[in-house]
Structure formats: structure tokens, C-alpha cells
Amino acid sequence: MKAYMFLGLIGLTTLTSEMVLAHGTQIPLSIQEYRPGHFRIVTHEWGTHGDTTLKGEDRLFTIPLSQYTETIETAGWYGHQPAGDTTSSSYGHPGFAYGRSSFAPSSTLTVTFLDQAKVWDPITSTFISTGGERIQGLRGGSLTTGFTNGRDSDGNVMGTGISITLPATLTENSHATIRWRMLDSTGSPGGTIDDGIYMAILRVSTNQPGIESSLPYVFLFTKNAGSTDISDAEAFVSAHIIPEPVMMSGLGLFLTMTLRRYRRS
């Protein structure tokens, strides 16, 4: 185990050492050189208000859902951070903080779903297809005015999808909000959503030359879920969804060699 874990760390150096501001509940992004001459986007542990440090890589984010009812047009179950804040600005996060990272001014970040939404099944201890519920990311507008751009986990695109054009001048406060909400089986945001733990597998890419997309990262949206189920779902994702590819290939090689030695004996 130590051998392939070590391989996963070789060449993982940060392209930039500047601080990046995790404004509110945004996910800080950076660009890292994961092997000589190869760079990719990295998602980092999110911070609280005023947190300016670029923390360790993180690809699993657990987000409670809360029901927003102030405006009929945008009523529904949204990712809700921070918990306990009932102002409209607290619904729907996280977006991204790109601050003083190495992204090119005026470049574009794009978020895509890598799979349909899944829901945790505590009986089989795995994620299964939902009963039709979808997860939707939104850009452009607000909970008061509605939204002009978005993409959901079934591949439906509204406007320009989930894309962020970076400003021409970047500061440590540079960030962009993305709102996340559930859609019921009819595609409505205001319908009934069953209790449970819903999974979205995502990737962020850039049109900046020479920078590869991020590794898959995961949102777990929880609605009235018990702490044991949440812990079990997180453990499943950590073990089966987000391991480093080089670690998994190393593990596969280790298992293959072990099997060959077993057969020879």
C-alpha cells in the first residue's frame, strides 16, 4: 500500500504559492503540476468567511439541502451553506474562488456532470438511480429574479450551462457563485424531493491552454439523512469514486502480481 500511495504523490507540486480567498463557502481552485510538464485544476478544501489560505486538495463535499420558499418561481430544495443562515444569499453554494491562482484573466471555467444523479441505498450500501430526481447547477440571475444559465445531471442545458468567465483583472476576492438545487421527477424545482443522500460527480475544465481538467469531485446533498448513513456514503465515495487514478492503477498492478504469484505457487 505504501508503494502505490507514494507513487501518487510524485511530482505533485503547486504551480503557484499565492494565497487564494475562499469567499464564504466557495471552493478554492488552483493549478498544480502533477507530473513534470503536466498541469491540471485542483479543487481545495473550502473555507469559512475570511479564510484566505489555500488548503489541501479535496474532492468530496457534503452539503445539506434546505427549502427556499420566498419566491414561487425559484422555490425548491437548494444546497445550503452556511447552515442556519436563512438569507437568500446563503442558498445554493458552493461556487469557486480562483483569487490569486494561476488562471488567465478572461479565461473560462466550465463545470460538467460526469454521471446522472444517484441516491444512497443503505440496504445495499451503494448508490443507485434516483426515482427521477435530478441535480441542477445554475448561473446568471438570483433567487429573486430567476436564472438564465444552467445544466442538470441528465445533461439538459439552459443558456450557456455552468460556465464562468473570469474577469480581466483578478484579485484575491475573485470568485463566482454557482447555485445548486434538486429537481423532482417532472423537472420542477418546487416539487417533492424524497429524503436521502444525493450524489453528483463533477469536473471543472478551462479553455486556458496547457491546463487539464480537474479530477472528478463529488457533491453529496443530504436531506433529512441520518449521521450514520452520511458517514457510510462518504466512506463509499472515498473508497470507490475519488481515489487517485495512479493509486488505483498501482493497486491493480499490485493485485495482478499477487494473483500471478498465487497461481504459480
C-alpha positions in Angstrom: 0.0 0.0 0.0 2.8 2.4 0.9 4.4 1.9 -2.5 1.4 3.0 -4.7 0.4 5.8 -2.3 4.0 7.1 -2.7 3.7 7.0 -6.5 0.5 9.1 -6.3 2.5 11.9 -4.7 5.5 12.0 -7.0 5.6 15.3 -9.0 2.6 16.9 -7.2 3.8 20.4 -6.8 1.9 23.7 -6.7 2.4 26.0 -9.7 1.6 29.0 -7.5 2.1 29.7 -3.8 -0.1 32.7 -3.5 -3.0 32.9 -1.1 -6.5 32.4 -2.5 -9.6 33.7 -0.8 -12.3 31.2 0.0 -15.0 33.8 0.0 -17.9 32.5 2.0 -18.5 28.9 1.0 -16.7 28.8 -2.3 -14.3 26.0 -3.3 -10.8 27.4 -3.9 -9.2 26.3 -7.2 -5.5 26.2 -8.1 -3.4 24.8 -10.9 -0.9 22.1 -10.0 1.9 20.3 -11.8 1.1 16.7 -11.0 4.0 15.4 -13.1 6.8 17.2 -14.9 5.3 19.5 -17.6 1.7 18.4 -16.9 -0.8 20.8 -15.1 -4.3 20.4 -14.0 -7.0 22.1 -12.0 -7.2 21.1 -8.3 -10.2 21.6 -6.0 -9.3 22.5 -2.4 -11.0 22.2 0.9 -13.5 25.1 1.3 -13.1 27.7 4.0 -15.3 29.9 6.1 -15.8 33.7 5.8 -12.4 35.4 5.8 -10.4 32.3 5.3 -7.5 33.2 2.9 -5.4 30.1 3.0 -5.0 27.6 0.1 -5.8 24.3 1.9 -5.2 20.7 0.9 -6.8 19.1 -2.1 -10.4 18.0 -1.5 -12.8 16.2 -3.8 -15.7 15.3 -1.5 -18.1 17.9 -0.3 -21.1 17.1 1.8 -23.8 19.8 1.6 -27.2 19.9 3.4 -30.3 20.8 1.5 -32.8 23.4 2.7 -36.1 24.5 1.3 -36.3 28.0 -0.1 -39.8 29.4 -0.3 -39.5 33.2 -0.6 -40.2 33.3 -4.3 -42.6 31.0 -6.1 -40.6 30.9 -9.3 -37.4 29.8 -7.6 -38.8 27.8 -4.7 -37.2 24.5 -4.1 -34.5 22.5 -2.3 -31.1 24.1 -2.5 -27.7 23.3 -1.2 -27.5 25.5 1.9 -24.3 26.9 3.3 -23.7 28.1 6.0 -26.3 26.1 8.0 -28.7 28.3 9.9 -28.4 31.3 7.6 -31.8 31.9 6.1 -30.9 34.9 3.8 -31.3 34.2 0.1 -27.5 34.7 -0.4 -26.8 31.6 1.6 -28.8 29.2 -0.6 -27.2 27.3 -3.4 -23.5 27.4 -2.8 -20.7 26.4 -3.4 -19.2 28.2 -6.3 -15.5 28.8 -6.9 -12.8 31.1 -5.6 -10.0 31.5 -8.1 -8.4 34.5 -6.4 -4.6 34.8 -7.0 -4.2 31.4 -8.6 -2.6 31.0 -12.0 -5.7 31.2 -14.1 -5.5 33.5 -17.1 -7.7 36.7 -16.9 -10.8 36.4 -19.1 -10.4 32.7 -19.4 -13.5 30.4 -18.9 -14.2 27.7 -16.4 -16.8 25.1 -17.2 -18.5 22.6 -14.9 -20.0 19.4 -16.2 -21.7 16.4 -14.7 -20.0 13.1 -15.3 -23.0 10.9 -14.5 -26.7 11.1 -13.7 -27.7 11.8 -10.1 -27.6 8.9 -7.7 -29.1 8.3 -4.3 -27.6 6.4 -1.4 -29.2 3.0 -0.6 -28.4 2.0 3.0 -29.7 -1.6 2.4 -27.2 -2.4 -0.4 -24.6 0.2 0.9 -24.2 1.7 -2.6 -25.5 4.5 -4.8 -28.4 3.6 -7.1 -30.5 5.5 -9.6 -32.9 8.1 -8.2 -36.6 7.9 -8.7 -36.2 10.6 -11.3 -34.8 13.4 -9.1 -32.0 15.4 -10.7 -29.4 17.9 -9.5 -29.1 21.2 -11.3 -26.3 23.8 -11.3 -27.3 27.4 -12.0 -25.6 30.6 -13.1 -26.8 34.1 -14.1 -29.5 35.7 -12.0 -30.6 35.2 -8.4 -33.3 33.6 -6.2 -35.3 36.8 -6.7 -35.0 37.2 -10.5 -34.6 33.5 -11.6 -31.7 32.1 -13.6 -30.7 32.2 -17.2 -28.0 29.5 -17.4 -27.7 26.0 -16.1 -27.1 22.3 -16.6 -28.6 19.3 -14.8 -27.4 15.8 -14.1 -29.5 14.4 -17.0 -27.5 16.5 -19.5 -30.1 19.2 -20.1 -28.5 22.6 -20.8 -30.1 26.0 -20.2 -28.4 29.0 -21.8 -24.6 28.7 -21.6 -24.7 25.9 -19.0 -22.5 26.2 -15.9 -19.6 28.4 -17.2 -17.7 31.2 -15.6 -15.8 33.9 -17.5 -13.0 35.2 -15.3 -12.6 39.0 -15.1 -9.9 40.8 -16.9 -8.3 41.7 -13.6 -8.1 39.1 -10.8 -7.9 39.9 -7.1 -7.7 37.8 -4.0 -11.5 38.3 -3.7 -12.3 37.0 -7.2 -14.9 34.3 -7.0 -18.1 33.2 -8.8 -21.3 31.8 -7.3 -22.9 28.6 -8.6 -26.3 27.7 -7.1 -27.2 24.0 -6.7 -30.7 22.7 -6.3 -32.8 19.5 -6.7 -35.4 18.9 -9.4 -38.2 16.4 -8.9 -39.1 13.6 -11.3 -41.0 16.1 -13.5 -38.1 18.5 -13.8 -39.7 21.0 -11.4 -37.6 22.7 -8.6 -40.6 23.2 -6.4 -41.9 19.6 -6.2 -41.4 16.8 -3.7 -37.9 15.6 -3.1 -37.5 12.3 -1.1 -35.3 12.3 1.9 -31.9 10.9 1.3 -28.3 11.5 0.2 -27.9 12.5 -3.5 -24.6 12.3 -5.3 -23.3 14.5 -8.2 -20.0 13.6 -9.8 -18.5 16.7 -11.4 -15.5 18.1 -13.3 -14.2 21.6 -13.9 -12.3 22.5 -17.0 -10.8 25.6 -18.5 -10.1 26.9 -22.0 -6.7 28.1 -20.8 -4.1 26.2 -23.0 -2.0 23.6 -21.3 -4.2 23.1 -18.3 -6.1 19.8 -17.9 -9.5 19.4 -16.3 -9.8 18.5 -12.6 -10.1 15.0 -11.4 -13.7 14.1 -10.6 -15.0 15.6 -7.5 -18.3 14.8 -5.6 -21.1 16.7 -4.0 -23.3 14.8 -1.6 -26.5 16.7 -1.0 -28.3 15.5 2.2 -32.0 15.9 3.0 -33.0 14.6 6.5 -30.4 11.9 6.4 -29.0 10.3 9.5 -25.4 10.7 10.5 -24.6 7.0 10.1 -25.9 7.0 6.5 -23.9 10.1 5.7 -20.7 8.6 7.1 -21.3 5.4 5.2 -22.0 7.3 1.9 -18.9 9.4 2.4 -16.8 6.3 3.1 -18.1 4.7 -0.1 -17.3 7.7 -2.2 -13.8 8.0 -0.7 -13.1 4.3 -1.4 -14.7 3.9 -4.8 -15.3 7.2 -6.6 -12.4 9.6 -5.9 -9.2 7.6 -5.5 -6.3 9.0 -7.5 -6.1 7.2 -10.8 -2.4 6.4 -10.4 -3.1 5.0 -7.0 -5.8 2.8 -8.5 -3.6 1.6 -11.3 -0.9 0.9 -8.8 -3.4 -1.1 -6.7 -4.5 -3.0 -9.8 -0.9 -3.9 -10.7 -0.2 -5.0 -7.1 -3.3 -7.3 -7.2 -2.3 -8.7 -10.6 1.2 -9.5 -9.5 -0.1 -11.0 -6.3 -2.6 -13.2 -8.2 0.2 -14.4 -10.6 2.4 -15.4 -7.6 -0.5 -17.2 -6.1 -1.2 -19.2 -9.3 2.4 -20.1 -9.6 2.5 -21.4 -6.1 
